Amino acid sequence: MSNPQLTGSRTRSVDLSATSAALWLAGTTFLALLALYFVGVDQGAVSLFGSDSHVHEFVHDARHLLGFPCH
């Protein structure tokens, strides 16, 4: 393995700023709440995405595995 100082190549620094961390935290929280809605809240009859139960049936087994009642 070559030494970066000897070959003249530079390594990239990692952005550890508070703004970057806040954006990652906000994005992760949004995706987690979206997943929680689809698995735990969306019942089909009162779905925000139409009056069908496609989403409910797609995550039906995951609901039971995680302990959410749906019947």
Buried (B, 14 or more C-beta within 10 A) or exposed (E): EEEEEEEEEEEEEEEEEEEEEEEEEEEEEEEEEEEEEBBBEBEBEEBEEEEEBEBBEEBBEEBEEEEBEEE
